[in-house]
């Protein structure tokens, strides 16, 4: 194993002692502040945290622990607690603050000097100093005679350098404000100690490099960096305010170490030069190293004997190599030796850097005093949240604009639709495709014939019902006329034509409506036939099969179509990748904001809020830079795609394809518009026929009631006429018997009922047998004061439920330019007629003939429990014909 030319220098390094403090009570002042500014209950809830702070401070005050690592952990935990205390408990001479706490700390290098301050900055700076000191002691405690011991020692010195660097950057300036300060907590002292610890860490690395047998050149670079660290520490010690603060032994140690490792570098570098046969520079480097050692020997007061011994050994090695090099140069190379001042600086390479103590001392995850949030921290959190939201909003807008720009530019270039068309993957615009699918779902043009047939069926059903009503009324009128002719003046009830005038008027109007509707149906059928060829494109499945195709050119001069197409596809894939990256960047921003919990850092920060904000915002700045690069790359790629698409369009004759495709789109749109127009007209017709059927059926029921009532009247009237005729015969017999003495008076005892000598002739008319009808009873005696309700008067119906046909319907007046002739007097499908009131001078409530009292006219005299009025309960004598399910009344 190779060894260092300086020999035992590895055994001599420096460690720093901790600062001393005086006893102080933090528990009572902190608790009183919580109870006064928050509540006694809050103070009770935080009792454990207060006891923890008290115990940590007490442990720091006592003598150092037997275990250095335990002491290190204690100082780290106490520093985190101080960070939490700083943001919640103002400690200062101010009367509104905690002004009963005074921290006292002695200088680590001159124990008689001390600092006394009523603020927490001195306490934090002293704890950081002691933490660095403990790390240096840990490094010195390892066995540096072994490789593993030197590695562990190097890590400890690196941590010590980190502690002193953290002290310099975050606490030294604040602790040095005021009249009561110590030099050991100054920025200069913290910086000097950081350099000293780095020098010792690099020295451990150098010793391990030698032990591993690395090349002279590598060893020279690492050795030179050791010397530079010592030189920097020495320069700081020789400048105010440190030049009178350290013992002479400290100064001599750093001075000799700086010279030793400069000479070691010259020795190692000379070995490398000798291998390269650069003898002249080797001689100059060796002379420079020997000169540095000679100068260092002049100031050895207080230096360790091991360092002096290492210098002597190195001096022997340098002189031996110099003598050899001079002889070889004089005998062989004969090179001119340059002066040391003309040589370039020796190369150096640092293998160490201070440990980032911000992570080690991060108190943001600590839960101590978490329930206490000062107003300043809450306001700072709100301000930071606004800053983050503004950044995310701005970047999100940029991403959306980039995506929208890509969409618009590609649409202008008809990409990727043109490429898909070339490959046979035709696609319709989304809105147009949805319209076509809607047409096909409802049957398409082929289904219009079935709907036209439905119109015809509904019209036929309505016509049949009208015919049935007409036949019903005509039959009743014929029977009435027959009896009127038979009985002459004895037949005193009103004629049918007088009573059915309103019904006939309504039937005539229905017939007129049906005629107009038939004209509209014809116009619809004609429109379907005329435009069937136009609408037939909607029956193509899939609809894309109706689109024109984009084909490759029949002839090509250079046959580079595939190359152009492939390049364009590749660019589009790259553009798609950039789009996916933008989506990922936006998700990263949102996720980062979701996880960004800065409040604990605000509560423990040792720097100003603005500095903390800048540090935290820098995370978002990195993503913002990625977004900017993405947008820039997209713009360049779009320009490239535009040029490639121009070549593609020229070779594949894209303009003609676009023109034919647009023409096909317009044809499909026209077919959809015409289909919808016809479909709406058919639906309007179906609605008209269905509602008209309801109205006609209602009239039919009224006619059935009317005919049934007239039949009852007819039967009763025939009986009454026969009675009258029989009574007339009886009177004739009685008059003749007045002159017959043998005839006894009616009602005398023993008399016999007279008999009619005339033969009994059958009645002139036997009415057909009527079935027994529930609810019809003999009426009570007729009273002339009773108001007779008319059996033919139907209460007025509500306003027609049929809405007027919409504009554009064939059942409404056609618009200007419509191919349909205007219908007569409004829509050919007029709304069903409302029930009209009978004329004022027509009283249907009069008896059918004098003295006749039908049950229907005495409806008001019904007794409780009797059946309802016949027109609403008796089923119609003539039922409507059976209809299909589509027209079945609900």
DOBA-299438 format. One record per residue (C-alpha): x, y, z; residue in one letter. Coordinates in steps of 0.2 Angstrom, whole numbers, padded with zeros to 4 digits, always signed. Layout:
REM residues N
XYZA/...
This chain:
REM residues 890
+0000+0000+0000X/+0007+0017-0005X/+0010+0029+0009X/+0010+0048+0011X/+0027+0057+0009X/+0022+0067+0024X/+0021+0052+0035X/+0012+0055+0052X/+0003+0071+0047X/-0013+0062+0047X/-0013+0061+0066X/-0014+0080+0069X/-0031+0088+0066X/-0041+0101+0076X/-0057+0100+0085X/-0067+0114+0093X/-0074+0115+0110X/-0092+0120+0114X/-0098+0137+0120X/-0103+0138+0138X/-0120+0146+0144X/-0129+0150+0160X/-0145+0143+0167X/-0161+0151+0162X/-0180+0147+0164X/-0190+0147+0148X/-0205+0137+0155X/-0213+0151+0165X/-0211+0166+0153X/-0218+0155+0138X/-0233+0149+0148X/-0238+0166+0154X/-0237+0173+0137X/-0249+0159+0130X/-0261+0162+0145X/-0261+0180+0142X/-0262+0181+0123X/-0272+0166+0120X/-0281+0157+0135X/-0277+0147+0150X/-0285+0132+0142X/-0273+0134+0128X/-0258+0135+0140X/-0264+0119+0148X/-0266+0110+0131X/-0248+0115+0127X/-0241+0109+0144X/-0231+0095+0136X/-0223+0106+0123X/-0218+0118+0136X/-0210+0104+0147X/-0201+0098+0132X/-0193+0115+0129X/-0188+0117+0147X/-0180+0100+0147X/-0170+0103+0131X/-0163+0119+0138X/-0158+0111+0154X/-0149+0097+0145X/-0140+0110+0134X/-0134+0119+0150X/-0126+0103+0159X/-0109+0096+0155X/-0107+0088+0138X/-0114+0070+0137X/-0102+0055+0137X/-0109+0051+0119X/-0105+0064+0106X/-0119+0058+0095X/-0132+0060+0109X/-0125+0078+0111X/-0127+0081+0093X/-0145+0075+0093X/-0149+0085+0108X/-0143+0101+0099X/-0152+0097+0083X/-0168+0095+0093X/-0166+0110+0103X/-0162+0121+0088X/-0179+0115+0079X/-0188+0119+0095X/-0180+0137+0095X/-0186+0139+0077X/-0204+0135+0083X/-0203+0146+0098X/-0196+0161+0087X/-0211+0162+0076X/-0224+0161+0090X/-0215+0170+0105X/-0208+0187+0103X/-0193+0188+0115X/-0186+0206+0116X/-0185+0220+0129X/-0202+0227+0122X/-0215+0228+0136X/-0228+0218+0125X/-0216+0204+0122X/-0207+0191+0133X/-0195+0203+0141X/-0190+0192+0156X/-0178+0181+0147X/-0160+0185+0144X/-0148+0173+0135X/-0129+0172+0141X/-0116+0164+0131X/-0097+0164+0133X/-0084+0164+0119X/-0077+0147+0114X/-0059+0153+0111X/-0058+0166+0125X/-0070+0160+0139X/-0069+0176+0149X/-0078+0185+0135X/-0097+0183+0135X/-0113+0190+0126X/-0129+0194+0134X/-0145+0197+0124X/-0164+0198+0126X/-0168+0189+0109X/-0168+0172+0103X/-0155+0175+0089X/-0140+0173+0101X/-0147+0157+0107X/-0149+0150+0090X/-0132+0155+0084X/-0124+0148+0100X/-0133+0131+0097X/-0127+0130+0079X/-0109+0134+0084X/-0110+0120+0097X/-0117+0108+0084X/-0102+0112+0073X/-0090+0109+0087X/-0098+0093+0092X/-0097+0087+0073X/-0078+0091+0073X/-0076+0081+0089X/-0085+0067+0082X/-0073+0067+0067X/-0058+0068+0078X/-0064+0053+0087X/-0063+0041+0073X/-0048+0030+0070X/-0040+0038+0055X/-0027+0025+0053X/-0040+0015+0043X/-0049+0018+0027X/-0066+0017+0035X/-0061+0028+0049X/-0055+0041+0038X/-0071+0040+0028X/-0081+0042+0043X/-0070+0056+0049X/-0072+0065+0033X/-0091+0064+0034X/-0091+0071+0051X/-0080+0086+0046X/-0091+0089+0031X/-0106+0090+0043X/-0096+0102+0054X/-0093+0113+0039X/-0111+0113+0035X/-0116+0118+0053X/-0104+0133+0052X/-0109+0138+0035X/-0128+0138+0041X/-0122+0148+0056X/-0114+0161+0044X/-0128+0162+0032X/-0143+0162+0044X/-0139+0167+0062X/-0122+0175+0063X/-0127+0192+0057X/-0143+0193+0068X/-0133+0187+0083X/-0119+0200+0080X/-0131+0215+0081X/-0130+0225+0097X/-0116+0229+0109X/-0115+0213+0118X/-0107+0200+0106X/-0093+0188+0104X/-0081+0186+0090X/-0083+0167+0089X/-0101+0170+0082X/-0096+0183+0069X/-0098+0179+0051X/-0079+0179+0048X/-0076+0166+0062X/-0090+0155+0055X/-0083+0156+0038X/-0065+0152+0044X/-0071+0137+0054X/-0081+0131+0038X/-0065+0132+0028X/-0055+0123+0042X/-0067+0109+0043X/-0067+0107+0024X/-0048+0106+0024X/-0048+0092+0036X/-0062+0083+0027X/-0052+0084+0010X/-0036+0079+0020X/-0045+0063+0025X/-0050+0060+0007X/-0032+0063+0001X/-0025+0050+0013X/-0038+0037+0007X/-0033+0042-0011X/-0015+0038-0007X/-0020+0022+0001X/-0030+0016-0014X/-0014+0019-0025X/-0021+0032-0036X/-0010+0040-0050X/+0001+0055-0045X/-0009+0067-0055X/-0025+0063-0046X/-0016+0064-0029X/-0009+0080-0034X/-0025+0088-0038X/-0034+0082-0021X/-0018+0087-0011X/-0018+0105-0019X/-0036+0107-0014X/-0032+0103+0004X/-0019+0116+0004X/-0030+0129-0003X/-0043+0126+0011X/-0030+0129+0024X/-0024+0144+0015X/-0041+0152+0015X/-0044+0148+0033X/-0027+0155+0037X/-0030+0171+0027X/-0046+0174+0037X/-0037+0171+0054X/-0024+0184+0049X/-0038+0198+0045X/-0048+0207+0058X/-0058+0203+0068X/-0049+0186+0070X/-0031+0192+0069X/-0030+0194+0088X/-0042+0181+0094X/-0034+0164+0091X/-0019+0157+0100X/-0002+0156+0091X/-0004+0137+0090X/-0019+0138+0079X/-0010+0150+0067X/+0005+0139+0066X/-0005+0124+0063X/-0014+0131+0048X/+0001+0139+0041X/+0012+0123+0042X/-0003+0113+0035X/-0005+0125+0020X/+0014+0124+0016X/+0015+0105+0019X/+0001+0101+0007X/+0007+0113-0006X/+0024+0104-0006X/+0015+0088-0006X/+0007+0093-0022X/+0023+0099-0030X/+0030+0082-0025X/+0015+0072-0033X/+0015+0083-0048X/+0033+0081-0051X/+0031+0062-0052X/+0019+0064-0065X/+0030+0076-0075X/+0044+0064-0073X/+0034+0051-0081X/+0030+0063-0096X/+0049+0067-0097X/+0045+0085-0094X/+0061+0087-0083X/+0063+0106-0084X/+0045+0109-0076X/+0048+0095-0064X/+0064+0104-0057X/+0054+0120-0056X/+0040+0112-0046X/+0052+0103-0034X/+0061+0119-0031X/+0045+0128-0027X/+0039+0115-0014X/+0056+0115-0006X/+0055+0134-0005X/+0038+0133+0003X/+0044+0121+0017X/+0059+0132+0021X/+0048+0147+0023X/+0036+0138+0034X/+0050+0132+0046X/+0053+0149+0051X/+0036+0150+0061X/+0034+0134+0070X/+0030+0141+0087X/+0016+0131+0095X/+0016+0118+0081X/+0013+0100+0084X/+0029+0089+0083X/+0020+0077+0071X/+0018+0091+0058X/+0036+0096+0059X/+0042+0078+0057X/+0031+0076+0042X/+0038+0092+0034X/+0056+0085+0037X/+0052+0069+0028X/+0043+0077+0014X/+0058+0089+0012X/+0070+0074+0010X/+0059+0066-0003X/+0058+0083-0013X/+0077+0085-0012X/+0081+0068-0018X/+0069+0069-0033X/+0076+0086-0037X/+0094+0080-0037X/+0089+0065-0049X/+0080+0077-0061X/+0094+0089-0061X/+0107+0076-0066X/+0095+0069-0080X/+0093+0086-0087X/+0111+0090-0087X/+0116+0073-0095X/+0101+0070-0106X/+0088+0083-0109X/+0098+0099-0107X/+0081+0109-0105X/+0080+0127-0098X/+0072+0127-0081X/+0058+0140-0080X/+0057+0152-0065X/+0044+0147-0052X/+0034+0163-0055X/+0032+0159-0073X/+0023+0142-0070X/+0004+0141-0071X/-0006+0137-0055X/-0006+0119-0049X/-0023+0110-0054X/-0035+0107-0039X/-0050+0097-0037X/-0062+0097-0022X/-0070+0081-0016X/-0080+0088-0002X/-0093+0102+0001X/-0103+0108+0016X/-0118+0097+0021X/-0134+0105+0018X/-0140+0108+0036X/-0157+0115+0030X/-0164+0098+0028X/-0156+0091+0045X/-0162+0106+0055X/-0179+0108+0046X/-0193+0110+0059X/-0208+0111+0047X/-0213+0093+0051X/-0212+0096+0070X/-0229+0097+0079X/-0224+0107+0094X/-0235+0123+0097X/-0244+0118+0081X/-0260+0126+0088X/-0252+0143+0089X/-0253+0152+0072X/-0248+0171+0073X/-0257+0183+0062X/-0241+0187+0053X/-0239+0169+0047X/-0257+0168+0042X/-0256+0184+0031X/-0239+0177+0024X/-0248+0161+0019X/-0262+0170+0010X/-0250+0181+0001X/-0240+0165-0004X/-0255+0156-0010X/-0260+0171-0021X/-0243+0170-0029X/-0244+0152-0032X/-0262+0153-0039X/-0256+0167-0051X/-0242+0157-0057X/-0253+0141-0060X/-0266+0152-0068X/-0254+0160-0080X/-0246+0144-0085X/-0262+0135-0087X/-0268+0149-0099X/-0252+0147-0109X/-0255+0128-0111X/-0273+0130-0116X/-0268+0143-0129X/-0254+0132-0136X/-0267+0117-0137X/-0280+0128-0145X/-0267+0135-0158X/-0262+0118-0163X/-0280+0113-0165X/-0284+0128-0176X/-0268+0126-0187X/-0271+0108-0190X/-0289+0111-0195X/-0283+0124-0207X/-0272+0111-0215X/-0285+0098-0214X/-0274+0087-0204X/-0275+0073-0199X/-0292+0070-0209X/-0283+0070-0226X/-0271+0057-0221X/-0285+0046-0213X/-0295+0048-0229X/-0280+0042-0239X/-0279+0027-0228X/-0298+0024-0230X/-0302+0030-0212X/-0316+0042-0217X/-0324+0052-0203X/-0338+0065-0203X/-0338+0080-0193X/-0344+0076-0176X/-0360+0086-0176X/-0365+0080-0194X/-0362+0062-0189X/-0373+0064-0174X/-0387+0071-0185X/-0385+0057-0197X/-0386+0044-0183X/-0401+0052-0176X/-0410+0051-0193X/-0405+0033-0195X/-0411+0028-0177X/-0428+0035-0181X/-0430+0024-0197X/-0422+0035-0210X/-0430+0040-0226X/-0435+0021-0229X/-0446+0023-0213X/-0456+0037-0220X/-0467+0026-0230X/-0473+0017-0214X/-0477+0033-0206X/-0487+0039-0222X/-0496+0022-0220X/-0500+0027-0202X/-0508+0043-0208X/-0519+0034-0221X/-0524+0022-0207X/-0529+0036-0195X/-0538+0045-0209X/-0548+0029-0214X/-0553+0026-0195X/-0559+0044-0193X/-0569+0043-0209X/-0577+0026-0204X/-0582+0034-0187X/-0590+0049-0196X/-0600+0037-0208X/-0606+0027-0193X/-0612+0043-0184X/-0621+0049-0200X/-0629+0032-0202X/-0635+0032-0184X/-0643+0049-0186X/-0651+0045-0202X/-0658+0029-0196X/-0666+0038-0181X/-0673+0051-0192X/-0681+0038-0204X/-0689+0030-0189X/-0696+0046-0183X/-0703+0051-0200X/-0711+0034-0201X/-0721+0036-0185X/-0725+0054-0189X/-0733+0048-0205X/-0742+0034-0196X/-0749+0043-0181X/-0751+0060-0189X/-0755+0074-0177X/-0755+0062-0162X/-0736+0061-0165X/-0731+0077-0156X/-0713+0076-0152X/-0700+0087-0161X/-0693+0081-0177X/-0675+0074-0178X/-0669+0087-0190X/-0673+0100-0177X/-0664+0092-0163X/-0648+0086-0173X/-0644+0102-0182X/-0629+0106-0170X/-0623+0089-0172X/-0624+0089-0191X/-0615+0106-0191X/-0601+0098-0181X/-0600+0083-0192X/-0600+0094-0208X/-0585+0104-0200X/-0576+0088-0196X/-0579+0082-0214X/-0572+0099-0221X/-0557+0097-0210X/-0554+0079-0216X/-0554+0085-0234X/-0541+0099-0230X/-0531+0086-0221X/-0531+0074-0236X/-0524+0088-0247X/-0510+0090-0234X/-0507+0072-0234X/-0506+0072-0253X/-0493+0086-0252X/-0482+0076-0240X/-0483+0061-0251X/-0478+0071-0266X/-0463+0079-0256X/-0457+0062-0251X/-0457+0055-0268X/-0449+0071-0275X/-0435+0071-0262X/-0432+0052-0260X/-0417+0052-0271X/-0409+0067-0261X/-0413+0058-0244X/-0407+0041-0250X/-0389+0045-0245X/-0395+0045-0226X/-0399+0026-0228X/-0380+0022-0232X/-0372+0012-0218X/-0360+0017-0213X/-0363+0035-0219X/-0344+0037-0222X/-0346+0025-0237X/-0355+0040-0246X/-0339+0051-0244X/-0327+0053-0259X/-0310+0044-0258X/-0293+0052-0258X/-0282+0041-0270X/-0264+0041-0274X/-0258+0049-0290X/-0259+0038-0305X/-0242+0043-0311X/-0227+0050-0302X/-0211+0057-0308X/-0200+0054-0293X/-0210+0041-0283X/-0207+0050-0267X/-0225+0050-0261X/-0222+0037-0247X/-0207+0048-0241X/-0217+0064-0240X/-0232+0055-0231X/-0220+0046-0219X/-0212+0063-0214X/-0228+0071-0212X/-0235+0057-0201X/-0219+0057-0190X/-0221+0076-0187X/-0239+0074-0182X/-0233+0060-0170X/-0220+0072-0162X/-0234+0086-0161X/-0245+0073-0152X/-0230+0069-0140X/-0228+0088-0136X/-0247+0089-0132X/-0246+0074-0120X/-0231+0083-0112X/-0241+0099-0110X/-0255+0089-0101X/-0242+0081-0090X/-0234+0098-0085X/-0251+0105-0081X/-0255+0090-0070X/-0238+0092-0062X/-0242+0110-0057X/-0258+0105-0049X/-0250+0091-0040X/-0236+0102-0034X/-0249+0115-0027X/-0259+0101-0019X/-0243+0096-0009X/-0237+0113-0006X/-0239+0115+0013X/-0229+0131+0017X/-0236+0135+0033X/-0225+0124+0044X/-0210+0132+0035X/-0217+0149+0038X/-0218+0145+0057X/-0200+0139+0057X/-0191+0149+0044X/-0175+0158+0049X/-0175+0169+0034X/-0187+0183+0029X/-0204+0178+0021X/-0199+0186+0005X/-0183+0175+0004X/-0193+0160+0008X/-0206+0164-0005X/-0192+0165-0018X/-0185+0149-0013X/-0202+0140-0014X/-0208+0148-0030X/-0192+0143-0039X/-0200+0125-0039X/-0214+0132-0050X/-0201+0142-0061X/-0193+0126-0066X/-0210+0119-0073X/-0213+0136-0081X/-0197+0135-0090X/-0202+0117-0097X/-0218+0124-0103X/-0210+0138-0112X/-0198+0126-0121X/-0213+0115-0125X/-0222+0129-0133X/-0207+0135-0143X/-0204+0117-0149X/-0222+0116-0154X/-0221+0132-0165X/-0206+0126-0174X/-0214+0109-0177X/-0230+0117-0184X/-0220+0127-0196X/-0212+0111-0202X/-0228+0102-0203X/-0235+0117-0214X/-0221+0115-0226X/-0223+0096-0227X/-0242+0097-0229X/-0240+0109-0244X/-0230+0095-0253X/-0242+0082-0248X/-0257+0092-0254X/-0248+0096-0271X/-0244+0077-0274X/-0261+0070-0269X/-0272+0084-0277X/-0279+0088-0260X/-0289+0103-0266X/-0300+0093-0278X/-0303+0081-0264X/-0308+0094-0252X/-0320+0102-0264X/-0329+0085-0268X/-0330+0081-0249X/-0337+0098-0245X/-0350+0095-0259X/-0355+0078-0251X/-0356+0087-0234X/-0368+0099-0240X/-0378+0086-0249X/-0380+0076-0232X/-0384+0092-0223X/-0398+0096-0236X/-0405+0078-0235X/-0405+0080-0216X/-0414+0096-0217X/-0427+0089-0229X/-0430+0073-0219X/-0433+0083-0203X/-0445+0095-0212X/-0455+0080-0219X/-0454+0071-0202X/-0461+0086-0193X/-0475+0087-0206X/-0479+0069-0204X/-0479+0070-0185X/-0490+0085-0186X/-0503+0075-0196X/-0502+0060-0184X/-0505+0072-0170X/-0520+0080-0179X/-0528+0063-0184X/-0526+0057-0166X/-0534+0072-0158X/-0548+0073-0171X/-0552+0055-0168X/-0554+0059-0149X/-0566+0073-0154X/-0576+0063-0167X/-0577+0048-0154X/-0584+0061-0141X/-0598+0066-0154X/-0602+0048-0158X/-0605+0045-0139X/-0617+0060-0139X/-0626+0053-0154X/-0628+0036-0146X/-0635+0045-0131X/-0647+0055-0141X/-0653+0040-0151X/-0656+0030-0136X/-0666+0043-0127X/-0676+0046-0143X/-0680+0027-0143X/-0686+0027-0126X/-0697+0043-0130X/-0703+0033-0145X/-0709+0018-0135X/-0717+0028-0122X/-0726+0039-0135X/-0733+0024-0144X/-0740+0017-0128X/-0748+0034-0124X/-0755+0036-0141X/-0763+0018-0139X/-0770+0023-0122X/-0778+0039-0129X/-0785+0029-0144X/-0792+0016-0131X/-0799+0029-0120X/-0808+0037-0135X/-0817+0020-0139X/-0822+0019-0120X/-0831+0036-0121X/-0841+0031-0136X/-0847+0015-0127X/-0852+0025-0111X/-0862+0037-0121X/-0872+0024-0130X/-0876+0015-0114X/-0884+0030-0106X/-0899+0025-0115X/-0898+0007-0111X/-0908+0004-0095X/-0900-0013-0093X/-0882-0006-0092X/-0876-0004-0075X/-0865+0010-0069X/-0846+0007-0067X/-0842+0004-0049X/-0860-0002-0043X/-0860-0019-0033X/-0862-0034-0044X/-0858-0025-0060X/-0847-0032-0073X/-0833-0024-0082X/-0839-0019-0099X/-0831-0026-0113X/-0826-0018-0129X/-0837-0026-0143X/-0824-0021-0156X/-0811-0034-0161X/-0794-0031-0153X/-0782-0026-0166X/-0764-0026-0164X/-0755-0009-0162X/-0749-0001-0177X/-0731-0002-0172X/-0721-0014-0161X/-0705-0005-0156X/-0690-0017-0156X/-0686-0025-0139X/-0675-0014-0129X/-0663-0022-0116X/-0666-0018-0098X/-0656-0002-0094X/-0649+0000-0077X/-0652+0017-0069X/-0668+0021-0079X/-0684+0021-0067X/-0701+0029-0069X/-0701+0047-0066X/-0710+0056-0052X/-0726+0065-0057X/-0722+0079-0069X/-0722+0097-0062X/-0723+0112-0073X/-0712+0121-0061X/-0697+0110-0063X/-0684+0115-0075X/-0682+0102-0088X/-0663+0100-0093X/-0662+0097-0112X/-0656+0079-0116X/-0647+0087-0132X/-0638+0100-0123X/-0620+0095-0119X/-0610+0107-0107X/-0597+0117-0116X/-0580+0108-0118X/-0564+0116-0113X/-0554+0125-0125X/-0547+0113-0139X/-0531+0104-0133X/-0524+0104-0150X/-0511+0118-0153X/-0511+0127-0169X/-0499+0119-0182X/-0482+0126-0182X/-0475+0137-0196X/-0469+0126-0210X/-0481+0112-0207X/-0491+0107-0222X/-0506+0108-0210X/-0503+0126-0207X/-0504+0141-0219X/-0488+0139-0230X/-0474+0152-0228X/-0469+0162-0243X/-0461+0152-0256X/-0469+0136-0249X/-0473+0123-0263X/-0490+0119-0254X/-0505+0129-0259X/-0513+0139-0245X/-0527+0130-0236X/-0544+0137-0235X/-0548+0147-0219X/-0533+0142-0208X/-0525+0126-0206X/-0531+0111-0215X/-0530+0102-0199X/-0540+0114-0188X/-0542+0111-0169X/-0557+0101-0164X/-0573+0112-0162X/-0578+0116-0145X/-0596+0112-0140X/-0607+0126-0145X/-0621+0133-0135X/-0639+0130-0142X/-0648+0145-0148X/-0657+0156-0135X/-0674+0153-0143X/-0673+0134-0143X/-0678+0125-0128X/-0673+0107-0128X/-0680+0105-0110X/-0699+0106-0117X/-0708+0089-0117X/-0707+0079-0132X/-0726+0081-0133X/-0739+0088-0121X/-0741+0079-0105X/-0726+0067-0109X/-0713+0066-0095X/-0698+0056-0099X/-0685+0050-0086X/-0671+0059-0095X/-0680+0076-0092X/-0682+0073-0073X/-0664+0069-0069X/-0664+0082-0056X/-0677+0072-0046X/-0666+0057-0044X/-0666+0050-0026X/-0650+0047-0016X/-0643+0030-0021X/-0651+0031-0039X/-0640+0028-0054X/-0631+0042-0063X/-0638+0051-0078X/-0639+0040-0093X/-0628+0050-0105X/-0613+0047-0094X/-0616+0029-0088X/-0625+0020-0102X/-0613+0012-0115X/-0616+0018-0133X/-0628+0008-0143X/-0616+0008-0157X/-0598+0005-0153X/-0583+0011-0163X/-0576-0002-0174X/-0561-0012-0168X/-0545-0003-0172X/-0526-0008-0172X/-0515-0005-0158X/-0507+0010-0165X/-0524+0019-0165X/-0531+0012-0149X/-0538+0025-0138X/-0529+0027-0121X/
